[in-house]
Amino acid sequence: MLFGDLTRDDFARSLPPVLAHFCHKVNSLDLANLPLGQQELEDGIKMNVMEFTTAAAETKQAELHRKFIDIQVLISGEEAIEYSVTEPNLALYTEYNEQDDYQLTPEVEHKNVVVLRPKMFAIFLPNEPHKPGVSVSGDKVLKKLVVKVPVELL
């Protein structure tokens, strides 16, 4: 998991070049005025802009991916994301959905928590469980985008 803030001049300094490229691309957008829904960020690279209400962690599902890296960027609101960098026990997850590249579980083992505020990002690599959309201080509406980067681009 990588974590950063697009308002810093040096946010891309330690990122792999392909992830730095997509973070720079996102940072050049008018984030507040992006329409909701899936859209192309660049040829063959999609992003999904969404708006939803955060909720208590126990009501959310954690996810992990195999083929894609998630770059999650908060546009407005605040959000806690539970995550783990330990090897996931796949027996605790649903069957892998190959078409949409995810597995779900109600709990993140050996979890950590990161809090995103506007223009902050979290990058989750394959097999890194993460539970986004968790309330920080009560349920609040947030707007965020998620860029799906094929792992073979690394």
BANUVO-843270 format. One record per atom (N, C-alpha, C): residue number from 0; atom name; x, y, z. Coordinates in Angstrom, 3 decimals, decimal comma, padded with zeros to 6 digits, m for minus. Each point is the difference from the previous one (the first is absolute). Layout:
BANUVO-843270
[NUM; "CA"; [X; Y; Z]],
...
END
This chain:
BANUVO-843270
[0; "N"; [000,851; m001,162; 000,000]],
[0; "CA"; [m000,851; 001,162; 000,000]],
[0; "C"; [000,902; 001,232; 000,000]],
[1; "N"; [m000,359; 000,933; m000,845]],
[1; "CA"; [000,694; 001,281; m000,063]],
[1; "C"; [m001,018; 001,078; 000,333]],
[2; "N"; [000,459; 001,083; 000,583]],
[2; "CA"; [m000,894; 001,023; 000,508]],
[2; "C"; [000,646; 001,349; m000,255]],
[3; "N"; [m000,785; 000,991; m000,423]],
[3; "CA"; [000,574; 001,308; m000,251]],
[3; "C"; [m001,040; 001,089; m000,122]],
[4; "N"; [000,477; 001,183; m000,337]],
[4; "CA"; [m000,835; 001,192; m000,074]],
[4; "C"; [000,363; 000,772; m001,264]],
[5; "N"; [m000,971; 000,147; m000,889]],
[5; "CA"; [000,237; 000,672; m001,281]],
[5; "C"; [000,302; 001,492; 000,144]],
[6; "N"; [m000,218; 000,571; 001,179]],
[6; "CA"; [000,306; 001,421; 000,181]],
[6; "C"; [001,489; 000,231; 000,249]],
[7; "N"; [000,741; m001,045; 000,270]],
[7; "CA"; [001,451; 000,134; 000,203]],
[7; "C"; [000,707; 000,022; m001,350]],
[8; "N"; [000,969; 000,875; m000,151]],
[8; "CA"; [000,761; 000,066; m001,251]],
[8; "C"; [000,759; m001,292; m000,284]],
[9; "N"; [000,380; m000,695; 001,044]],
[9; "CA"; [000,818; m001,201; m000,159]],
[9; "C"; [m000,795; m001,307; 000,150]],
[10; "N"; [m001,324; 000,037; m000,188]],
[10; "CA"; [m000,819; m001,182; 000,257]],
[10; "C"; [000,432; m001,223; m000,804]],
[11; "N"; [000,587; 000,183; m001,157]],
[11; "CA"; [000,336; m001,132; m000,874]],
[11; "C"; [001,436; m000,484; 000,166]],
[12; "N"; [000,758; 000,632; 000,842]],
[12; "CA"; [001,432; m000,287; 000,113]],
[12; "C"; [000,314; m001,483; 000,203]],
[13; "N"; [m000,733; m000,697; 000,842]],
[13; "CA"; [000,333; m001,398; 000,294]],
[13; "C"; [m000,931; m000,997; m000,693]],
[14; "N"; [m000,845; 000,477; m000,891]],
[14; "CA"; [m000,919; m000,898; m000,703]],
[14; "C"; [000,664; m000,621; m001,222]],
[15; "N"; [m000,352; m001,245; m000,315]],
[15; "CA"; [000,461; m000,559; m001,283]],
[15; "C"; [m000,479; 000,912; m001,138]],
[16; "N"; [000,776; 000,127; m001,071]],
[16; "CA"; [m000,328; 000,967; m001,067]],
[16; "C"; [m001,425; m000,098; m000,542]],
[17; "N"; [m000,514; m001,194; m000,215]],
[17; "CA"; [m001,346; m000,112; m000,570]],
[17; "C"; [m001,053; 000,521; 000,983]],
[18; "N"; [000,168; m000,249; 001,293]],
[18; "CA"; [m000,958; 000,503; 000,985]],
[18; "C"; [000,135; 001,511; 000,155]],
[19; "N"; [001,223; 000,508; m000,053]],
[19; "CA"; [000,213; 001,449; 000,040]],
[19; "C"; [m000,685; 000,667; m001,197]],
[20; "N"; [000,114; m000,626; m001,174]],
[20; "CA"; [m000,631; 000,541; m001,210]],
[20; "C"; [m001,507; 000,150; 000,197]],
[21; "N"; [m000,657; m001,050; 000,505]],
[21; "CA"; [m001,456; 000,068; 000,160]],
[21; "C"; [m000,404; 000,958; 001,119]],
[22; "N"; [000,790; 000,105; 001,045]],
[22; "CA"; [m000,287; 000,972; 001,052]],
[22; "C"; [000,136; 001,432; m000,532]],
[23; "N"; [001,031; 000,266; m000,816]],
[23; "CA"; [000,131; 001,323; m000,627]],
[23; "C"; [m001,201; 000,280; m000,904]],
[24; "N"; [m000,426; m001,013; m000,744]],
[24; "CA"; [m001,142; 000,154; m000,911]],
[24; "C"; [m001,261; 000,362; 000,797]],
[25; "N"; [m000,251; m000,730; 001,089]],
[25; "CA"; [m001,164; 000,289; 000,846]],
[25; "C"; [000,117; 001,395; 000,594]],
[26; "N"; [001,190; 000,369; 000,440]],
[26; "CA"; [000,202; 001,302; 000,632]],
[26; "C"; [m000,233; 001,158; m000,970]],
[27; "N"; [000,086; m000,257; m001,296]],
[27; "CA"; [m000,224; 001,059; m000,994]],
[27; "C"; [m001,487; 000,201; m000,315]],
[28; "N"; [m000,852; m000,885; 000,509]],
[28; "CA"; [m001,439; 000,077; m000,278]],
[28; "C"; [m000,692; 000,991; 000,930]],
[29; "N"; [m001,153; 000,490; m000,436]],
[29; "CA"; [m000,867; 000,825; 000,846]],
[29; "C"; [m000,836; m000,978; 000,824]],
[30; "N"; [000,566; m000,496; 001,091]],
[30; "CA"; [m000,607; m001,086; 000,767]],
[30; "C"; [m001,414; 000,323; 000,468]],
[31; "N"; [m000,219; 001,191; 000,519]],
[31; "CA"; [m001,312; 000,357; 000,555]],
[31; "C"; [m001,107; m000,077; m001,037]],
[32; "N"; [000,327; 000,199; m001,266]],
[32; "CA"; [m001,031; 000,021; m001,040]],
[32; "C"; [m000,035; m001,253; m000,869]],
[33; "N"; [000,710; m001,042; 000,396]],
[33; "CA"; [m000,053; m001,251; m000,762]],
[33; "C"; [m001,386; m000,609; 000,104]],
[34; "N"; [m000,555; m000,450; m001,121]],
[34; "CA"; [m001,303; m000,667; 000,072]],
[34; "C"; [000,154; m001,382; 000,638]],
[35; "N"; [m001,063; m000,454; 000,633]],
[35; "CA"; [000,004; m001,318; 000,620]],
[35; "C"; [m000,012; m001,086; m001,075]],
[36; "N"; [000,550; m001,145; 000,340]],
[36; "CA"; [m000,023; m001,147; m000,903]],
[36; "C"; [001,366; m000,355; m000,531]],
[37; "N"; [000,019; m001,062; m000,761]],
[37; "CA"; [001,255; m000,489; m000,580]],
[37; "C"; [000,354; 000,815; m001,240]],
[38; "N"; [001,272; 000,346; m000,114]],
[38; "CA"; [000,477; 000,762; m001,143]],
[38; "C"; [001,444; m000,366; m000,294]],
[39; "N"; [000,423; 000,294; m001,191]],
[39; "CA"; [001,373; m000,314; m000,386]],
[39; "C"; [000,925; 001,115; 000,457]],
[40; "N"; [001,042; m000,371; 000,732]],
[40; "CA"; [001,005; 000,963; 000,428]],
[40; "C"; [001,040; 000,176; m001,092]],
[41; "N"; [000,323; m001,097; m000,630]],
[41; "CA"; [000,998; m000,058; m001,058]],
[41; "C"; [m000,332; m001,237; m000,817]],
[42; "N"; [000,528; m000,099; m001,176]],
[42; "CA"; [m000,296; m001,139; m000,868]],
[42; "C"; [000,149; m001,327; 000,756]],
[43; "N"; [m001,122; m000,682; 000,200]],
[43; "CA"; [000,014; m001,304; 000,645]],
[43; "C"; [000,020; 000,021; 001,519]],
[44; "N"; [000,068; 001,161; 000,614]],
[44; "CA"; [000,029; 000,114; 001,462]],
[44; "C"; [m001,266; 000,727; 000,446]],
[45; "N"; [m000,780; m000,677; 000,817]],
[45; "CA"; [m001,277; 000,556; 000,440]],
[45; "C"; [000,087; 000,498; 001,437]],
[46; "N"; [m000,861; 000,954; 000,278]],
[46; "CA"; [m000,189; 000,443; 001,381]],
[46; "C"; [m001,492; 000,058; 000,258]],
[47; "N"; [m000,356; m000,213; 001,234]],
[47; "CA"; [m001,389; 000,053; 000,408]],
[47; "C"; [m000,144; 001,116; 001,029]],
[48; "N"; [m000,855; 000,976; m000,294]],
[48; "CA"; [m000,267; 001,101; 000,914]],
[48; "C"; [m001,314; m000,319; 000,700]],
[49; "N"; [000,038; m000,001; 001,324]],
[49; "CA"; [m001,184; m000,403; 000,755]],
[49; "C"; [m000,271; 000,937; 001,162]],
[50; "N"; [m001,238; m000,016; 000,423]],
[50; "CA"; [m000,429; 000,765; 001,158]],
[50; "C"; [m000,845; m000,934; 000,845]],
[51; "N"; [000,303; m000,093; 001,292]],
[51; "CA"; [m000,777; m000,869; 000,883]],
[51; "C"; [000,183; 000,449; 001,438]],
[52; "N"; [m000,783; m000,584; 000,889]],
[52; "CA"; [000,062; 000,311; 001,421]],
[52; "C"; [000,863; m001,035; 000,703]],
[53; "N"; [000,931; 000,470; 000,805]],
[53; "CA"; [000,833; m000,909; 000,777]],
[53; "C"; [m000,878; m000,732; 001,016]],
[54; "N"; [000,526; m001,093; 000,543]],
[54; "CA"; [m000,755; m000,799; 000,966]],
[54; "C"; [000,971; m000,659; 000,977]],
[55; "N"; [m000,544; m000,560; 001,055]],
[55; "CA"; [000,814; m000,687; 000,999]],
[55; "C"; [000,730; m001,175; m000,650]],
[56; "N"; [001,204; m000,259; 000,462]],
[56; "CA"; [000,843; m001,055; m000,584]],
[56; "C"; [m000,703; m001,354; m000,012]],
[57; "N"; [m000,746; m000,314; 001,043]],
[57; "CA"; [m000,642; m001,324; 000,068]],
[57; "C"; [m001,095; m000,206; m001,049]],
[58; "N"; [m000,432; 001,066; m000,656]],
[58; "CA"; [m001,018; m000,129; m001,051]],
[58; "C"; [000,616; m000,079; m001,397]],
[59; "N"; [001,329; 000,129; m000,082]],
[59; "CA"; [000,694; 000,038; m001,297]],
[59; "C"; [000,708; m001,327; m000,269]],
[60; "N"; [000,332; m000,229; m001,257]],
[60; "CA"; [000,771; m001,165; m000,420]],
[60; "C"; [001,399; 000,460; m000,434]],
[61; "N"; [000,997; m000,787; 000,363]],
[61; "CA"; [001,349; 000,246; m000,504]],
[61; "C"; [000,140; m000,704; m001,336]],
[62; "N"; [000,864; 000,513; m000,846]],
[62; "CA"; [000,205; m000,569; m001,331]],
[62; "C"; [001,474; m000,168; m000,258]],
[63; "N"; [000,313; m000,873; m000,907]],
[63; "CA"; [001,353; m000,075; m000,517]],
[63; "C"; [m000,073; m000,346; m001,463]],
[64; "N"; [001,043; 000,350; m000,712]],
[64; "CA"; [000,063; m000,180; m001,445]],
[64; "C"; [001,233; m000,806; m000,359]],
[65; "N"; [m000,014; m000,593; m001,174]],
[65; "CA"; [001,150; m000,762; m000,486]],
[65; "C"; [000,630; 000,642; m001,235]],
[66; "N"; [m000,825; 000,574; m000,876]],
[66; "CA"; [000,494; 000,487; m001,289]],
[66; "C"; [000,194; 001,509; m000,066]],
[67; "N"; [m000,583; 000,724; 000,961]],
[67; "CA"; [000,045; 001,461; m000,063]],
[67; "C"; [000,515; 000,607; 001,292]],
[68; "N"; [000,635; 001,138; m000,143]],
[68; "CA"; [000,426; 000,851; 001,104]],
[68; "C"; [m001,067; 001,087; 000,122]],
[69; "N"; [m000,446; 000,276; 001,209]],
[69; "CA"; [m000,950; 001,092; 000,245]],
[69; "C"; [000,763; 001,254; 000,404]],
[70; "N"; [m000,269; 001,093; m000,701]],
[70; "CA"; [000,417; 001,321; 000,479]],
[70; "C"; [m001,290; 000,687; 000,432]],
[71; "N"; [m000,180; 000,175; 001,298]],
[71; "CA"; [m001,214; 000,607; 000,536]],
[71; "C"; [000,326; 001,426; 000,440]],
[72; "N"; [m000,727; 000,957; m000,560]],
[72; "CA"; [000,235; 001,417; 000,280]],
[72; "C"; [m001,284; 000,605; 000,555]],
[73; "N"; [000,100; 000,599; 001,177]],
[73; "CA"; [m001,166; 000,642; 000,593]],
[73; "C"; [m000,164; 001,394; m000,592]],
[74; "N"; [m001,204; 000,302; m000,452]],
[74; "CA"; [m000,303; 001,313; m000,589]],
[74; "C"; [m000,603; 000,923; 001,055]],
[75; "N"; [m000,984; m000,503; 000,755]],
[75; "CA"; [m000,610; 000,802; 001,072]],
[75; "C"; [m000,462; m000,920; 001,118]],
[76; "N"; [m000,114; 000,573; 001,203]],
[76; "CA"; [m000,385; m000,781; 001,172]],
[76; "C"; [001,226; m000,542; 000,700]],
[77; "N"; [m000,207; m001,025; 000,818]],
[77; "CA"; [001,103; m000,709; 000,631]],
[77; "C"; [m000,394; m001,462; 000,118]],
[78; "N"; [001,012; m000,846; m000,022]],
[78; "CA"; [m000,246; m001,435; m000,068]],
[78; "C"; [001,116; m000,754; 000,701]],
[79; "N"; [m000,376; m000,980; 000,791]],
[79; "CA"; [000,981; m000,934; 000,545]],
[79; "C"; [000,002; m001,228; m000,903]],
[80; "N"; [001,192; m000,556; m000,204]],
[80; "CA"; [000,140; m001,238; m000,759]],
[80; "C"; [000,792; m000,964; 000,870]],
[81; "N"; [m000,624; m001,129; 000,310]],
[81; "CA"; [000,720; m001,059; 000,696]],
[81; "C"; [000,784; m000,779; m001,050]],
[82; "N"; [001,212; m000,431; 000,351]],
[82; "CA"; [000,816; m000,746; m000,954]],
[82; "C"; [000,978; m000,880; 000,755]],
[83; "N"; [000,612; m000,917; m000,727]],
[83; "CA"; [001,043; m000,837; 000,575]],
[83; "C"; [001,036; m000,287; m001,076]],
[84; "N"; [001,241; m000,119; 000,441]],
[84; "CA"; [001,063; m000,369; m000,931]],
[84; "C"; [000,495; m001,426; 000,274]],
[85; "N"; [m000,671; m000,706; 000,920]],
[85; "CA"; [000,355; m001,388; 000,244]],
[85; "C"; [m000,661; m000,886; m001,050]],
[86; "N"; [000,548; m001,175; m000,202]],
[86; "CA"; [m000,541; m000,954; m000,976]],
[86; "C"; [m001,442; m000,343; 000,375]],
[87; "N"; [m000,966; 000,224; m000,894]],
[87; "CA"; [m001,399; m000,287; 000,343]],
[87; "C"; [m000,273; m001,504; 000,030]],
[88; "N"; [m000,840; m000,398; 000,918]],
[88; "CA"; [m000,475; m001,381; 000,065]],
[88; "C"; [m001,202; m000,099; m000,928]],
[89; "N"; [000,208; m000,484; m001,213]],
[89; "CA"; [m001,061; m000,009; m001,023]],
[89; "C"; [m001,175; m000,896; 000,367]],
[90; "N"; [000,167; m000,890; 000,973]],
[90; "CA"; [m001,113; m000,838; 000,458]],
[90; "C"; [m001,086; 000,853; 000,664]],
[91; "N"; [000,345; 001,200; 000,432]],
[91; "CA"; [m000,964; 000,894; 000,642]],
[91; "C"; [m000,732; 000,899; m000,997]],
[92; "N"; [000,334; m000,127; m001,279]],
[92; "CA"; [m000,553; 000,865; m001,043]],
[92; "C"; [m001,021; m000,747; m000,850]],
[93; "N"; [m000,843; 000,772; m000,660]],
[93; "CA"; [m000,921; m000,591; m000,967]],
[93; "C"; [000,798; m000,556; m001,172]],
[94; "N"; [m000,673; m000,755; m000,832]],
[94; "CA"; [000,645; m000,520; m001,208]],
[94; "C"; [000,459; 001,182; m000,867]],
[95; "N"; [001,126; m000,155; m000,654]],
[95; "CA"; [000,550; 001,058; m000,840]],
[95; "C"; [m000,904; 000,253; m001,204]],
[96; "N"; [m000,351; 001,264; m000,214]],
[96; "CA"; [m000,776; 000,420; m001,156]],
[96; "C"; [001,006; 000,476; m001,043]],
[97; "N"; [000,326; m000,886; m000,946]],
[97; "CA"; [001,042; 000,306; m000,981]],
[97; "C"; [m000,387; 001,153; m000,914]],
[98; "N"; [m001,267; 000,050; m000,403]],
[98; "CA"; [m000,434; 001,055; m000,924]],
[98; "C"; [000,176; 001,388; 000,610]],
[99; "N"; [m000,339; 000,169; 001,269]],
[99; "CA"; [000,103; 001,313; 000,639]],
[99; "C"; [001,203; 000,108; 000,940]],
[100; "N"; [000,821; m001,048; 000,068]],
[100; "CA"; [001,262; m000,006; 000,745]],
[100; "C"; [m000,168; 000,394; 001,462]],
[101; "N"; [m000,765; m000,802; 000,755]],
[101; "CA"; [m000,080; 000,258; 001,436]],
[101; "C"; [m000,387; m001,244; 000,777]],
[102; "N"; [000,359; 000,027; 001,259]],
[102; "CA"; [m000,476; m000,919; 001,019]],
[102; "C"; [m000,371; 000,849; 001,197]],
[103; "N"; [m000,994; m000,433; 000,779]],
[103; "CA"; [m000,493; 000,776; 001,134]],
[103; "C"; [000,108; m000,785; 001,297]],
[104; "N"; [000,102; 000,730; 001,090]],
[104; "CA"; [m000,018; m000,578; 001,345]],
[104; "C"; [m000,522; 001,064; 000,961]],
[105; "N"; [m000,676; m000,411; 001,078]],
[105; "CA"; [m000,501; 001,009; 000,936]],
[105; "C"; [001,076; 000,645; 000,875]],
[106; "N"; [001,106; m000,690; 000,239]],
[106; "CA"; [001,036; 000,508; 000,893]],
[106; "C"; [001,370; 000,042; m000,653]],
[107; "N"; [000,769; 000,995; 000,332]],
[107; "CA"; [001,389; 000,102; m000,432]],
[107; "C"; [000,858; m000,518; 001,156]],
[108; "N"; [000,717; m001,072; m000,234]],
[108; "CA"; [000,877; m000,535; 001,034]],
[108; "C"; [001,214; 000,916; 000,177]],
[109; "N"; [000,444; 000,163; 001,239]],
[109; "CA"; [001,178; 000,814; 000,319]],
[109; "C"; [m000,107; 001,398; m000,628]],
[110; "N"; [m001,169; 000,605; 000,202]],
[110; "CA"; [m000,303; 001,251; m000,692]],
[110; "C"; [000,737; 001,206; 000,552]],
[111; "N"; [000,185; 000,936; m000,905]],
[111; "CA"; [000,447; 001,354; 000,274]],
[111; "C"; [m001,092; 000,903; m000,561]],
[112; "N"; [000,046; 001,262; 000,349]],
[112; "CA"; [m000,997; 000,944; m000,508]],
[112; "C"; [000,721; 001,255; m000,483]],
[113; "N"; [m000,410; 000,476; m001,167]],
[113; "CA"; [000,492; 001,261; m000,519]],
[113; "C"; [m001,222; 000,897; m000,224]],
[114; "N"; [000,148; 001,280; 000,279]],
[114; "CA"; [m001,097; 000,955; m000,199]],
[114; "C"; [000,372; 000,903; m001,170]],
[115; "N"; [m000,901; 000,049; m000,982]],
[115; "CA"; [000,195; 000,873; m001,161]],
[115; "C"; [m000,831; 001,263; 000,164]],
[116; "N"; [000,617; 001,095; m000,383]],
[116; "CA"; [m000,684; 001,280; m000,100]],
[116; "C"; [000,175; 000,469; m001,443]],
[117; "N"; [m000,719; 001,019; m000,437]],
[117; "CA"; [000,058; 000,382; m001,415]],
[117; "C"; [001,423; 000,126; m000,555]],
[118; "N"; [000,166; m000,585; m001,182]],
[118; "CA"; [001,236; m000,031; m000,792]],
[118; "C"; [001,049; m000,962; 000,554]],
[119; "N"; [m000,384; m000,802; 000,981]],
[119; "CA"; [000,889; m001,061; 000,470]],
[119; "C"; [m000,307; m001,258; m000,791]],
[120; "N"; [001,006; m000,873; m000,120]],
[120; "CA"; [m000,202; m001,241; m000,740]],
[120; "C"; [000,570; m001,187; 000,757]],
[121; "N"; [m000,576; m001,155; m000,285]],
[121; "CA"; [000,503; m001,280; 000,493]],
[121; "C"; [000,082; m000,927; m001,206]],
[122; "N"; [001,115; m000,708; m000,104]],
[122; "CA"; [000,212; m000,932; m001,112]],
[122; "C"; [000,101; m001,397; 000,579]],
[123; "N"; [m000,868; m000,886; m000,480]],
[123; "CA"; [m000,025; m001,376; 000,471]],
[123; "C"; [000,458; m000,923; m001,119]],
[124; "N"; [001,030; m000,766; 000,300]],
[124; "CA"; [000,552; m000,959; m000,949]],
[124; "C"; [m000,797; m001,294; 000,059]],
[125; "N"; [000,159; m000,879; m000,994]],
[125; "CA"; [m000,719; m001,278; 000,036]],
[125; "C"; [000,256; m000,745; 001,315]],
[126; "N"; [m001,035; m000,664; 000,455]],
[126; "CA"; [000,009; m000,800; 001,231]],
[126; "C"; [000,206; 000,819; 001,262]],
[127; "N"; [m000,263; 001,302; m000,066]],
[127; "CA"; [m000,017; 000,829; 001,199]],
[127; "C"; [m001,458; 000,316; 000,346]],
[128; "N"; [m000,544; m000,676; 001,022]],
[128; "CA"; [m001,403; 000,240; 000,361]],
[128; "C"; [m000,211; 001,442; 000,450]],
[129; "N"; [m001,124; 000,557; m000,407]],
[129; "CA"; [m000,352; 001,361; 000,400]],
[129; "C"; [m001,515; 000,134; 000,095]],
[130; "N"; [m000,421; 000,740; 001,014]],
[130; "CA"; [m001,430; 000,233; 000,264]],
[130; "C"; [m000,232; 001,506; m000,034]],
[131; "N"; [m000,358; 000,536; m001,164]],
[131; "CA"; [m000,215; 001,445; m000,117]],
[131; "C"; [m001,402; 000,411; 000,479]],
[132; "N"; [m000,191; 001,309; 000,105]],
[132; "CA"; [m001,326; 000,537; 000,297]],
[132; "C"; [m000,406; m000,068; 001,457]],
[133; "N"; [000,966; m000,131; 000,900]],
[133; "CA"; [m000,293; m000,099; 001,423]],
[133; "C"; [m000,107; 001,407; 000,599]],
[134; "N"; [m000,986; 000,186; 000,868]],
[134; "CA"; [m000,212; 001,296; 000,660]],
[134; "C"; [001,161; 000,351; 000,910]],
[135; "N"; [000,333; 001,282; 000,019]],
[135; "CA"; [001,017; 000,503; 000,915]],
[135; "C"; [m000,680; 000,556; 001,248]],
[136; "N"; [m000,968; 000,889; m000,196]],
[136; "CA"; [m000,742; 000,606; 001,120]],
[136; "C"; [m001,456; 000,153; m000,417]],
[137; "N"; [m000,685; m001,108; m000,067]],
[137; "CA"; [m001,380; 000,000; m000,464]],
[137; "C"; [m000,068; m000,179; m001,506]],
[138; "N"; [m001,142; m000,484; m000,466]],
[138; "CA"; [m000,182; m000,259; m001,422]],
[138; "C"; [m000,125; 001,321; m000,755]],
[139; "N"; [000,841; 000,147; m001,051]],
[139; "CA"; [000,014; 001,224; m000,794]],
[139; "C"; [000,139; m000,350; m001,475]],
[140; "N"; [m000,526; 000,872; m000,846]],
[140; "CA"; [000,107; m000,195; m001,442]],
[140; "C"; [001,416; 000,364; m000,436]],
[141; "N"; [000,552; m000,823; m000,871]],
[141; "CA"; [001,305; 000,289; m000,568]],
[141; "C"; [m000,045; m000,192; m001,501]],
[142; "N"; [000,971; 000,582; m000,668]],
[142; "CA"; [000,192; m000,191; m001,434]],
[142; "C"; [001,440; m000,431; m000,185]],
[143; "N"; [000,196; m001,043; m000,793]],
[143; "CA"; [001,349; m000,511; m000,228]],
[143; "C"; [000,086; m000,590; m001,384]],
[144; "N"; [001,230; m000,276; m000,394]],
[144; "CA"; [000,186; m000,720; m001,258]],
[144; "C"; [000,975; m001,137; 000,226]],
[145; "N"; [m000,165; m001,036; m000,802]],
[145; "CA"; [000,882; m001,153; 000,055]],
[145; "C"; [000,494; m000,273; m001,410]],
[146; "N"; [001,319; m000,005; m000,158]],
[146; "CA"; [000,627; m000,338; m001,276]],
[146; "C"; [000,438; m001,445; 000,100]],
[147; "N"; [m000,323; m000,802; m001,025]],
[147; "CA"; [000,386; m001,404; m000,067]],
[147; "C"; [001,186; m000,112; m000,957]],
[148; "N"; [001,171; m000,339; 000,562]],
[148; "CA"; [001,221; m000,107; m000,781]],
[148; "C"; [000,371; m001,483; m000,131]],
[149; "N"; [000,079; m000,530; m001,218]],
[149; "CA"; [000,406; m001,407; m000,165]],
[149; "C"; [001,380; m000,238; 000,613]],
[150; "N"; [000,106; m001,052; 000,792]],
[150; "CA"; [001,244; m000,274; 000,719]],
[150; "C"; [001,176; m000,209; m000,941]],
[151; "N"; [m000,241; m000,474; m001,213]],
[151; "CA"; [001,113; m000,232; m000,933]],
[151; "C"; [000,657; 001,293; m000,472]],
[152; "N"; [m000,598; 001,168; 000,289]],
[152; "CA"; [000,631; 001,273; m000,353]],
[152; "C"; [001,130; 000,384; 000,962]],
[153; "N"; [000,049; m000,662; 001,134]],
[153; "CA"; [001,085; 000,306; 000,968]],
[153; "C"; [001,334; m000,470; m000,517]],
END
